[in-house]
Amino acid sequence: MHPFRSLAAQLFAALLSLPLLATADPAPGSATRAYHNPLSVRLASGEAAQNCADPAVLRDPRADKPTWYLYCTSDPVSKRERDPQGKDGGWHFRMIPIYRSTDLVHWDFVADAFSDRPAGLAAPTSGLWAPEPEYLNGRYYLYFTVTDVVDAHSPEPGCANDSAIGVATADAPAGPWRASTTPVVMPRRAGPGCSFHWTFDPKVIEDEGRKYLYYGSYGGGISVQRLSADGLHAIGAAVLVGATGRYEGAEVKRHDGWWYLFASATDCCNGPLTGYAVYVGRARSPEGPFLDRLGNDMAKGRAGGTPLLGQNGNRWVGVGHNTVFLDAAGQWWTIYHGIDVNQAFFSAKDKLTRRVALLDRIDWVDGWPVAGGGLAPSDRAMAAPIVVEGAQPDAHPLAEQAAVPRVRPLWSDDFRGATLNPRWSWLRPRARDAWSLAGRGLVMATQDADLYIDRNTASVLQASLPAGDYRIEAELRLDAPEDCCASAVQAGFVVMRDDDNYVKLVEMAREGLRQVEFAKEVAPVEQYHPRYGNTVVGTPGAATWLRLDVHREGGQERYRAYSSQDGRTWVGGGTWVHRLGAKARLGLVAMGGAGQRATFIRVAVGSLSP
């Protein structure tokens, strides 16, 4: 059961009485009682903005009444805006569009931070990503990612991936902005030539008079470093707080004596198969270590992180890169970007995923944040933020705890016999010396083979699955060095109709990172659409338990993943929706690269009922 299901039920009951939000903006002076995702983010023409990725919110401390500003990454926002000389299909990329709101629901365009890339800092084709607005030293600061600096700032002139953190200052939250020509964080080498760490996604905090800057992404991980008093230069040594290959998009907030690191994982921009999600850890110091609620470190190879935002089976996927803030009543909220599976692309041909702004309330339960009562990303009427200074946060009536599905065991296998049970059969059989039954489970050598797009070469040990709703559980051990592997070596199971239509739940080892991956592959797809997408679940242990709950409804299935380090405490992951049908089969796999070993200790299947 989700650890916050009880709170979710309470909040859900409270929401049932709320009116659906009208499409029109509220009348002047009226309060917005409810909202429905996505947020209303509008251009000067009144047209809805088609993108607000990597959103960041700043409450203006100088405003007479509560007023907030929303900053979005550089993206095309309207299909009416074309740049014949531009890249990516000729779409016009706004240079950090800024919007204003007095109710945190309806946002109106104010200005672009820049009319073009800042001269002397960003190369002519550079992106300006992940804005971070702050009010420091009595003025406004805007930190941002520069994906390609001018050659004068690069240790390897001519490279297009020498990213850095830039900053601009202003006397008002919408500018005009004056960009420094010197990066706050310079490009960081990862190797010879044009090999650089990803210096992305700035976040700034202050603690006891000291300023800190968080930055980084999958290439090199998330680091934190002290900022100079004027906020213009990183100083001192950097400390790793988010694992390489795992996290980006740092957001950091203090609550009840703890610092909380919110960070996003997996591909941000994969259309309807985006599995982006937000995870959280906490520390007593801004420099970490940030541990999840089970004590796993977010900076380690077996990366920790308690799930906060992930796809739940409604229309929203790819939910992440969040900002966290207070409304006027002191209630916590988060805005993040998400992808509507029904309108997943701004332009599929140009690989431009459409990412819009979503909002959910944050409550703190036993010292940990919960978004939307555990139901986020929300897709129904929700109680709106309070924007009247000094008002009290909304109360939420109690409700009965949601029912836990009953499991009726159907079969299990601990592979202790001399031969495989007849229920198992091979798709692309393994050589007999590549697997064994040795009294400790089914041992498989990992293969230099895969199930990925058009590379369908892996052997799969298959068994039939029951009709109706069901649960699969597997206990396994992936024996591989902690610094393994050059390729994505993995072991676990799939539910598959064929090689090109499946969901996959595996423990994976790659380049020192160990994580539980939950993936979906589908074919055929529309032109320019992806076939494979993934998200991640909990931290793998010495042995890892995997669970998949499958619910059939209306000709499709909902697949919800979980993982555990001990078989008792489960961490819930995301939900993929697929159409694998009644003939889908369970398959065990050990693939992605040769030279390692996987042991399946136990596999069990049971039926689910309410």
C-alpha positions as CSV (number, residue, x, y, z in Angstrom):
1,M,0.0,0.0,0.0
2,H,1.2,3.5,-0.7
3,P,2.4,4.9,2.6
4,F,0.4,8.1,2.1
5,R,-2.9,6.5,0.8
6,S,-4.8,7.4,4.0
7,L,-3.9,11.1,3.5
8,A,-4.7,10.8,-0.2
9,A,-8.2,9.5,0.7
10,Q,-8.8,12.4,3.0
11,L,-7.8,15.0,0.4
12,F,-9.7,13.3,-2.3
13,A,-12.9,13.4,-0.2
14,A,-12.4,17.1,0.4
15,L,-12.1,17.7,-3.3
16,L,-15.3,16.0,-4.3
17,S,-17.3,19.0,-3.2
18,L,-15.2,21.5,-5.3
19,P,-16.7,23.1,-8.4
20,L,-15.0,22.5,-11.7
21,L,-12.9,25.5,-12.8
22,A,-14.4,27.5,-15.6
23,T,-12.3,28.2,-18.7
24,A,-12.6,31.9,-18.3
25,D,-10.3,33.9,-16.0
26,P,-11.8,35.0,-12.7
27,A,-13.5,38.4,-12.4
28,P,-11.3,41.2,-11.0
29,G,-11.1,41.0,-7.2
30,S,-12.6,37.5,-7.0
31,A,-10.9,34.5,-5.5
32,T,-10.1,31.4,-7.4
33,R,-11.7,28.5,-5.4
34,A,-10.5,25.6,-7.6
35,Y,-8.3,24.8,-10.5
36,H,-7.7,22.0,-12.9
37,N,-4.4,21.1,-14.5
38,P,-2.8,22.4,-16.6
39,L,-2.4,25.9,-15.4
40,S,-3.6,28.8,-17.5
41,V,-0.4,30.3,-18.9
42,R,-1.2,32.9,-21.6
43,L,0.8,35.0,-24.0
44,A,0.1,38.7,-24.6
45,S,-2.3,37.7,-27.4
46,G,-4.4,35.6,-25.1
47,E,-3.2,32.4,-26.7
48,A,-2.2,29.6,-24.4
49,A,1.5,29.1,-24.1
50,Q,2.4,25.7,-25.5
51,N,5.5,25.2,-23.3
52,C,6.6,26.1,-19.8
53,A,9.4,23.6,-19.0
54,D,11.6,23.7,-16.0
55,P,9.3,26.2,-14.2
56,A,10.5,28.4,-11.4
57,V,8.4,30.7,-9.2
58,L,9.4,33.9,-7.3
59,R,7.1,35.9,-5.0
60,D,7.9,39.5,-5.5
61,P,8.9,40.9,-2.0
62,R,8.3,44.4,-3.1
63,A,4.7,44.0,-4.4
64,D,1.9,45.7,-2.5
65,K,-0.3,42.6,-2.7
66,P,0.8,38.9,-3.1
67,T,2.2,38.6,-6.6
68,W,4.2,35.8,-8.1
69,Y,6.3,35.5,-11.3
70,L,6.8,32.3,-13.3
71,Y,9.9,31.7,-15.4
72,C,10.2,29.0,-18.0
73,T,13.0,27.5,-20.0
74,S,13.8,28.7,-23.6
75,D,11.3,27.0,-25.9
76,P,8.9,27.7,-28.7
77,V,5.6,28.7,-27.1
78,S,3.4,29.3,-30.1
79,K,3.0,27.7,-33.5
80,R,2.2,31.1,-34.9
81,E,5.8,32.2,-34.2
82,R,8.3,31.0,-36.8
83,D,11.9,32.0,-37.3
84,P,12.9,31.2,-41.0
85,Q,16.6,31.3,-40.0
86,G,16.1,29.3,-36.8
87,K,17.0,25.8,-35.9
88,D,14.6,22.9,-34.9
89,G,12.2,23.4,-37.8
90,G,12.3,27.2,-37.8
91,W,10.3,27.6,-34.6
92,H,10.9,30.8,-32.6
93,F,12.5,30.0,-29.2
94,R,11.5,32.5,-26.5
95,M,14.5,33.4,-24.3
96,I,13.1,32.6,-20.9
97,P,9.5,33.8,-21.0
98,I,8.2,35.4,-17.8
99,Y,4.6,35.4,-16.6
100,R,2.8,37.1,-13.6
101,S,-0.1,35.9,-11.4
102,T,-1.9,37.1,-8.3
103,D,-3.7,33.8,-7.8
104,L,-1.0,31.2,-8.7
105,V,-3.5,29.6,-11.2
106,H,-3.8,32.2,-14.0
107,W,-0.5,33.5,-15.4
108,D,-0.2,36.3,-17.9
109,F,2.9,37.0,-20.1
110,V,5.0,40.0,-19.0
111,A,8.3,39.8,-21.0
112,D,11.0,37.6,-22.2
113,A,14.1,37.8,-20.1
114,F,16.3,38.3,-23.2
115,S,15.5,39.3,-26.7
116,D,18.5,37.2,-27.8
117,R,21.3,35.1,-26.2
118,P,23.4,37.4,-24.0
119,A,26.4,38.7,-25.9
120,G,29.8,37.8,-24.5
121,L,28.4,34.9,-22.6
122,A,26.3,32.5,-24.8
123,A,27.2,31.3,-28.3
124,P,24.7,32.1,-31.1
125,T,23.0,28.7,-31.0
126,S,23.1,28.2,-27.2
127,G,20.0,27.2,-25.2
128,L,19.1,29.2,-22.1
129,W,17.6,26.6,-19.8
130,A,16.2,26.1,-16.3
131,P,15.9,29.7,-15.0
132,E,16.3,30.3,-11.3
133,P,15.0,33.7,-10.0
134,E,16.1,35.0,-6.6
135,Y,15.9,38.2,-4.6
136,L,19.3,38.8,-3.1
137,N,21.2,41.8,-1.8
138,G,18.2,44.0,-2.4
139,R,17.8,43.2,-6.1
140,Y,16.6,40.5,-8.4
141,Y,18.9,37.8,-9.8
142,L,18.2,35.4,-12.6
143,Y,20.5,32.3,-12.8
144,F,20.2,30.1,-15.9
145,T,21.9,27.4,-17.9
146,V,24.0,28.4,-20.9
147,T,24.4,25.2,-23.0
148,D,27.2,26.6,-25.1
149,V,29.4,29.4,-23.9
150,V,31.4,31.7,-26.2
151,D,34.9,30.4,-27.0
152,A,36.5,33.0,-24.7
153,H,35.0,31.1,-21.7
154,S,35.7,27.5,-23.0
155,P,38.8,25.4,-22.2
156,E,38.2,23.8,-25.6
157,P,37.1,26.4,-28.2
158,G,34.9,25.2,-30.9
159,C,32.9,22.8,-28.8
160,A,29.1,23.1,-28.7
161,N,28.5,21.3,-25.3
162,D,30.7,23.5,-23.0
163,S,27.8,24.4,-20.7
164,A,28.0,26.8,-17.8
165,I,25.8,28.7,-15.3
166,G,25.0,32.3,-16.2
167,V,23.4,35.1,-14.1
168,A,21.7,38.4,-14.8
169,T,20.5,41.1,-12.4
170,A,17.6,43.6,-12.5
171,D,15.6,46.1,-10.4
172,A,12.3,44.4,-11.1
173,P,11.3,40.7,-11.3
174,A,10.5,41.0,-15.1
175,G,13.7,43.0,-15.9
176,P,15.2,44.5,-17.9
177,W,17.9,42.0,-17.1
178,R,21.7,42.8,-17.3
179,A,23.6,39.6,-17.9
180,S,27.1,39.2,-16.6
181,T,29.6,38.2,-19.3
182,T,31.4,36.0,-16.9
183,P,29.8,32.6,-15.9
184,V,29.0,31.9,-12.3
185,V,30.2,28.3,-12.9
186,M,32.6,27.8,-15.8
187,P,32.4,24.8,-18.1
188,R,33.8,21.7,-16.4
189,R,35.9,19.1,-18.2
190,A,34.9,15.5,-18.0
191,G,37.7,14.3,-20.4
192,P,39.8,15.2,-23.3
193,G,38.5,17.2,-26.3
194,C,34.8,18.2,-26.2
195,S,34.0,16.1,-23.1
196,F,32.3,18.2,-20.5
197,H,30.2,17.6,-17.4
198,W,26.6,18.9,-17.8
199,T,26.6,22.2,-15.9
200,F,22.8,22.7,-15.9
201,D,19.9,23.6,-13.7
202,P,21.0,26.2,-11.1
203,K,19.3,26.5,-7.7
204,V,20.3,29.1,-5.1
205,I,19.6,29.1,-1.3
206,E,20.8,31.1,1.7
207,D,21.6,29.7,5.1
208,E,22.9,31.7,8.1
209,G,24.2,34.4,5.8
210,R,25.9,32.0,3.4
211,K,24.8,31.5,-0.2
212,Y,24.9,28.1,-1.9
213,L,24.5,27.2,-5.6
214,Y,23.3,23.7,-6.7
215,Y,23.9,22.7,-10.3
216,G,24.4,19.7,-12.5
217,S,22.7,16.9,-14.4
218,Y,23.2,13.3,-15.5
219,G,26.7,14.1,-16.9
220,G,28.5,14.5,-13.6
221,G,25.6,14.6,-11.1
222,I,24.3,17.4,-9.0
223,S,26.8,19.4,-7.0
224,V,26.5,22.2,-4.4
225,Q,29.1,25.0,-4.1
226,R,29.3,28.2,-2.0
227,L,28.4,31.5,-3.8
228,S,30.3,34.8,-3.3
229,A,28.5,37.4,-1.2
230,D,27.6,39.3,-4.4
231,G,26.0,36.1,-5.9
232,L,28.1,36.3,-9.1
233,H,30.8,33.7,-8.6
234,A,30.9,30.1,-7.2
235,I,33.7,29.8,-4.6
236,G,35.3,26.9,-2.8
237,A,35.1,23.2,-3.5
238,A,32.0,21.5,-5.0
239,V,30.2,18.7,-3.1
240,L,28.4,16.0,-4.9
241,V,24.8,15.6,-3.6
242,G,23.0,13.8,-6.6
243,A,24.3,10.7,-8.3
244,T,25.9,10.9,-11.7
245,G,23.6,9.5,-14.4
246,R,20.6,9.7,-12.1
247,Y,19.5,13.2,-11.2
248,E,19.1,16.8,-12.5
249,G,16.8,19.8,-11.8
250,A,17.7,20.4,-8.2
251,E,15.2,22.3,-6.0
252,V,16.1,22.8,-2.4
253,K,13.9,24.0,0.5
254,R,14.1,24.1,4.3
255,H,11.3,22.8,6.4
256,D,11.2,22.1,10.2
257,G,15.0,22.1,10.5
258,W,15.7,19.9,7.5
259,W,17.0,20.8,4.0
260,Y,15.1,18.9,1.3
261,L,16.6,18.2,-2.1
262,F,14.0,17.6,-4.9
263,A,15.6,16.2,-8.0
264,S,14.3,14.7,-11.3
265,A,15.3,11.5,-13.0
266,T,15.3,9.9,-16.5
267,D,14.6,11.5,-19.9
268,C,12.7,14.8,-19.7
269,C,11.6,15.0,-23.3
270,N,10.5,11.7,-24.9
271,G,6.9,12.6,-26.0
272,P,4.2,10.2,-24.7
273,L,6.9,7.8,-23.4
274,T,8.5,10.3,-21.1
275,G,9.1,8.8,-17.6
276,Y,10.6,11.9,-15.9
277,A,9.8,11.9,-12.2
278,V,10.7,13.7,-9.0
279,Y,12.5,12.2,-5.9
280,V,13.4,13.7,-2.6
281,G,15.9,13.3,0.2
282,R,16.7,15.4,3.3
283,A,19.8,16.6,5.2
284,R,20.6,18.8,8.2
285,S,23.2,20.7,6.2
286,P,22.8,22.3,2.7
287,E,25.8,20.3,1.7
288,G,24.1,17.0,2.4
289,P,24.3,14.1,2.5
290,F,20.6,13.9,1.4
291,L,19.0,10.6,2.5
292,D,15.6,9.3,1.5
293,R,13.1,8.0,4.1
294,L,14.8,4.6,4.1
295,G,18.3,6.1,4.6
296,N,19.6,5.7,1.1
297,D,22.0,8.5,-0.1
298,M,20.9,10.3,-3.2
299,A,24.6,10.8,-4.2
300,K,25.6,7.1,-4.1
301,G,25.8,4.7,-7.0
302,R,22.8,2.8,-5.5
303,A,21.0,6.1,-5.6
304,G,18.4,6.9,-3.0
305,G,15.3,9.1,-3.4
306,T,11.8,8.9,-2.1
307,P,9.3,9.3,-4.9
308,L,7.3,12.5,-4.9
309,L,5.9,13.0,-8.4
310,G,5.5,10.3,-11.0
311,Q,3.0,9.2,-13.6
312,N,0.0,7.5,-12.1
313,G,-2.0,6.3,-15.1
314,N,-3.9,9.5,-16.0
315,R,-3.1,11.6,-19.0
316,W,0.0,13.2,-17.4
317,V,3.5,11.7,-17.9
318,G,7.0,13.1,-17.7
319,V,6.2,15.1,-14.5
320,G,9.3,16.8,-13.1
321,H,11.8,19.7,-12.7
322,N,9.7,21.2,-10.0
323,T,9.7,24.4,-8.0
324,V,8.4,24.6,-4.4
325,F,7.0,27.6,-2.7
326,L,4.4,29.0,-0.2
327,D,1.1,30.6,-0.9
328,A,-0.1,33.7,1.1
329,A,-1.5,31.5,3.9
330,G,1.8,29.6,4.3
331,Q,0.7,26.4,2.5
332,W,3.3,24.6,0.4
333,W,2.8,24.0,-3.3
334,T,4.8,22.8,-6.2
335,I,4.6,23.7,-9.9
336,Y,6.3,21.3,-12.4
337,H,6.1,20.5,-16.0
338,G,4.2,17.6,-17.4
339,I,3.2,16.0,-20.7
340,D,-0.3,15.3,-21.9
341,V,-0.1,11.9,-23.6
342,N,-2.8,13.1,-26.0
343,Q,-0.8,16.2,-27.0
344,A,2.7,15.1,-26.3
345,F,4.6,17.0,-28.9
346,F,4.9,20.6,-29.9
347,S,6.5,19.2,-33.1
348,A,7.2,15.4,-33.2
349,K,9.2,15.8,-36.4
350,D,11.6,18.3,-34.7
351,K,11.6,16.2,-31.4
352,L,10.1,19.0,-29.4
353,T,8.1,17.6,-26.6
354,R,5.3,19.8,-25.3
355,R,5.7,20.5,-21.6
356,V,3.0,22.5,-19.7
357,A,2.8,23.8,-16.2
358,L,1.0,21.7,-13.5
359,L,0.3,22.6,-9.9
360,D,-0.2,20.4,-6.8
361,R,-0.4,21.1,-3.1
362,I,2.4,19.8,-0.8
363,D,1.6,18.5,2.7
364,W,4.2,17.3,5.1
365,V,3.6,13.8,6.6
366,D,6.0,12.4,9.2
367,G,8.6,14.8,8.0
368,W,8.2,14.1,4.2
369,P,6.5,15.9,1.4
370,V,3.4,14.5,-0.2
371,A,2.1,16.0,-3.5
372,G,-1.6,16.2,-4.1
373,G,-2.3,13.9,-1.2
374,G,-0.4,11.2,-2.9
375,L,-2.6,11.5,-6.0
376,A,-0.3,13.9,-8.0
377,P,-0.1,14.6,-10.9
378,S,-3.7,15.6,-10.4
379,D,-6.3,15.7,-13.3
380,R,-9.5,16.9,-11.6
381,A,-10.7,20.0,-9.7
382,M,-8.4,20.8,-6.8
383,A,-8.6,23.4,-4.0
384,A,-6.7,26.4,-5.2
385,P,-3.9,28.2,-3.4
386,I,-4.9,31.0,-0.9
387,V,-3.6,34.4,-2.0
388,V,-5.1,36.6,0.8
389,E,-2.3,37.6,3.2
390,G,-2.7,36.2,6.7
391,A,-5.5,33.7,5.8
392,Q,-5.5,30.2,7.2
393,P,-4.8,27.1,5.0
394,D,-7.8,25.1,4.0
395,A,-8.8,22.3,6.3
396,H,-9.3,18.8,5.0
397,P,-12.0,16.5,6.5
398,L,-11.1,12.9,7.4
399,A,-12.1,10.0,5.1
400,E,-11.8,6.3,5.3
401,Q,-8.6,4.7,4.3
402,A,-8.6,3.4,0.7
403,A,-9.0,-0.4,0.4
404,V,-5.9,-2.5,-0.2
405,P,-6.3,-5.1,-3.0
406,R,-6.4,-8.8,-1.8
407,V,-3.9,-11.2,-3.3
408,R,-4.7,-14.8,-3.9
409,P,-1.5,-16.8,-4.6
410,L,-1.6,-18.8,-7.8
411,W,1.9,-20.2,-8.1
412,S,5.5,-19.5,-7.0
413,D,8.8,-21.0,-8.0
414,D,12.1,-21.0,-6.0
415,F,13.9,-23.0,-8.6
416,R,15.1,-25.6,-6.2
417,G,14.4,-28.6,-8.4
418,A,16.8,-30.5,-10.7
419,T,14.9,-29.3,-13.7
420,L,12.7,-26.3,-14.7
421,N,9.0,-26.5,-13.9
422,P,7.1,-27.3,-17.1
423,R,5.4,-23.9,-16.9
424,W,8.6,-22.3,-18.2
425,S,9.7,-22.3,-21.9
426,W,12.4,-20.4,-23.8
427,L,12.0,-17.7,-26.4
428,R,15.3,-17.9,-28.1
429,P,16.8,-20.6,-25.9
430,R,20.0,-20.1,-23.9
431,A,22.9,-22.5,-24.2
432,R,22.6,-25.0,-21.4
433,D,25.9,-23.9,-19.8
434,A,24.6,-20.3,-19.6
435,W,22.1,-21.0,-16.9
436,S,21.8,-23.5,-14.0
437,L,19.6,-24.7,-11.1
438,A,22.0,-25.0,-8.1
439,G,19.8,-25.1,-5.1
440,R,20.0,-21.3,-4.6
441,G,17.8,-20.2,-7.4
442,L,17.9,-19.9,-11.1
443,V,21.3,-18.6,-12.1
444,M,21.7,-16.9,-15.5
445,A,24.8,-15.4,-17.1
446,T,24.0,-12.0,-18.4
447,Q,23.9,-11.8,-22.2
448,D,25.4,-9.4,-24.7
449,A,21.8,-9.2,-26.1
450,D,18.8,-7.0,-25.5
451,L,15.1,-6.2,-26.1
452,Y,15.3,-2.6,-27.3
453,I,13.7,-1.1,-30.4
454,D,15.0,-3.3,-33.2
455,R,17.6,-5.2,-31.3
456,N,15.5,-8.2,-30.2
457,T,18.1,-10.8,-29.4
458,A,17.8,-11.6,-25.7
459,S,16.7,-15.0,-24.5
460,V,13.5,-14.8,-22.5
461,L,12.3,-17.6,-20.1
462,Q,8.5,-17.3,-20.4
463,A,5.4,-18.5,-18.5
464,S,1.7,-17.8,-18.9
465,L,-0.2,-15.2,-16.9
466,P,-3.7,-15.4,-15.5
467,A,-6.8,-13.7,-16.7
468,G,-8.1,-10.7,-14.7
469,D,-6.0,-8.5,-12.5
470,Y,-2.8,-10.0,-11.1
471,R,0.5,-9.4,-9.3
472,I,4.0,-10.5,-10.2
473,E,6.8,-10.6,-7.6
474,A,10.4,-11.6,-8.0
475,E,13.4,-11.7,-5.7
476,L,16.7,-11.5,-7.5
477,R,20.3,-10.7,-7.1
478,L,22.4,-9.0,-9.8
479,D,26.1,-10.0,-9.1
480,A,28.1,-7.2,-10.7
481,P,30.9,-4.9,-9.4
482,E,29.7,-1.6,-8.0
483,D,31.5,0.3,-10.8
484,C,29.9,-1.9,-13.5
485,C,29.2,-1.6,-16.5
486,A,29.9,0.0,-19.8
487,S,26.5,-1.1,-21.1
488,A,23.1,-1.3,-19.3
489,V,23.4,-4.8,-17.7
490,Q,20.1,-5.8,-16.3
491,A,18.0,-8.6,-14.8
492,G,14.4,-8.8,-14.0
493,F,11.2,-9.6,-15.8
494,V,9.0,-8.4,-18.7
495,V,5.3,-8.7,-19.5
496,M,5.3,-9.1,-23.2
497,R,2.9,-9.6,-26.2
498,D,5.9,-9.7,-28.5
499,D,9.4,-8.3,-28.8
500,D,8.2,-4.8,-29.6
501,N,5.3,-4.6,-27.1
502,Y,6.1,-5.0,-23.4
503,V,6.6,-3.5,-20.0
504,K,9.9,-4.3,-18.2
505,L,10.9,-4.1,-14.5
506,V,14.6,-4.8,-13.9
507,E,17.6,-4.0,-11.7
508,M,20.1,-2.2,-13.9
509,A,23.9,-1.5,-13.6
510,R,25.6,1.0,-15.8
511,E,28.7,3.1,-15.3
512,G,28.6,2.8,-11.5
513,L,24.9,3.6,-11.2
514,R,22.5,0.9,-9.8
515,Q,18.8,1.5,-10.1
516,V,15.5,-0.2,-10.7
517,E,14.2,0.7,-14.2
518,F,10.6,0.4,-15.3
519,A,10.2,0.7,-19.0
520,K,7.6,0.4,-21.8
521,E,8.1,-0.4,-25.5
522,V,5.3,-0.1,-28.1
523,A,5.0,-0.7,-31.8
524,P,3.8,0.4,-34.3
525,V,3.8,4.2,-33.5
526,E,3.0,7.3,-35.4
527,Q,5.8,8.8,-37.5
528,Y,8.5,10.5,-35.4
529,H,7.1,9.1,-32.2
530,P,9.3,7.1,-29.8
531,R,8.9,3.4,-29.2
532,Y,10.7,3.0,-25.8
533,G,10.5,5.0,-22.6
534,N,11.5,4.5,-19.0
535,T,11.2,5.7,-15.4
536,V,12.8,4.5,-12.2
537,V,11.5,3.0,-8.9
538,G,13.4,2.4,-5.6
539,T,16.9,1.7,-4.6
540,P,18.2,-1.8,-5.3
541,G,19.7,-3.8,-2.4
542,A,22.1,-6.7,-2.1
543,A,19.0,-8.6,-3.2
544,T,16.2,-6.7,-4.8
545,W,12.5,-7.5,-4.8
546,L,10.4,-6.4,-7.8
547,R,6.6,-6.2,-7.9
548,L,4.2,-5.4,-10.7
549,D,0.5,-4.9,-10.1
550,V,-1.6,-5.2,-13.3
551,H,-5.2,-4.0,-13.6
552,R,-7.2,-4.6,-16.8
553,E,-9.8,-2.0,-17.8
554,G,-11.4,-1.1,-21.1
555,G,-9.2,-3.0,-23.4
556,Q,-6.0,-1.8,-21.8
557,E,-3.9,-2.5,-18.7
558,R,-2.4,-0.3,-16.0
559,Y,1.0,-1.5,-14.8
560,R,2.2,-0.1,-11.4
561,A,5.7,-0.9,-10.3
562,Y,7.3,-1.3,-6.9
563,S,10.6,-2.4,-5.5
564,S,12.0,-3.3,-2.1
565,Q,15.4,-3.9,-0.5
566,D,14.0,-6.4,2.0
567,G,10.7,-7.8,0.7
568,R,8.7,-6.0,3.4
569,T,9.0,-2.2,2.8
570,W,8.0,-1.3,-0.7
571,V,8.7,1.8,-2.7
572,G,6.1,2.7,-5.3
573,G,7.1,3.8,-8.8
574,G,5.2,5.0,-11.8
575,T,2.4,3.5,-13.9
576,W,2.5,2.6,-17.5
577,V,-0.6,2.1,-19.5
578,H,-0.3,-0.5,-22.4
579,R,-2.5,-2.8,-24.5
580,L,-0.7,-6.1,-24.3
581,G,-3.9,-8.2,-24.2
582,A,-4.9,-11.5,-22.7
583,K,-2.1,-13.5,-24.3
584,A,0.8,-11.5,-22.8
585,R,3.4,-13.7,-21.1
586,L,5.8,-13.3,-18.2
587,G,9.4,-13.4,-19.1
588,L,12.7,-13.5,-17.1
589,V,15.6,-11.8,-18.6
590,A,19.4,-11.2,-17.9
591,M,20.8,-9.1,-20.7
592,G,22.4,-5.8,-21.7
593,G,26.0,-7.1,-21.6
594,A,28.0,-10.3,-21.0
595,G,30.2,-11.2,-18.0
596,Q,27.9,-10.8,-15.0
597,R,25.5,-13.1,-13.3
598,A,21.9,-12.9,-12.1
599,T,20.2,-15.2,-9.6
600,F,16.4,-15.4,-9.6
601,I,15.7,-16.6,-6.0
602,R,11.9,-16.6,-6.2
603,V,9.1,-15.7,-8.7
604,A,5.5,-15.6,-7.7
605,V,2.2,-14.8,-9.4
606,G,-1.2,-14.1,-7.7
607,S,-4.6,-12.7,-8.6
608,L,-5.8,-9.4,-7.4
609,S,-9.3,-8.5,-6.2
610,P,-10.7,-5.4,-4.5
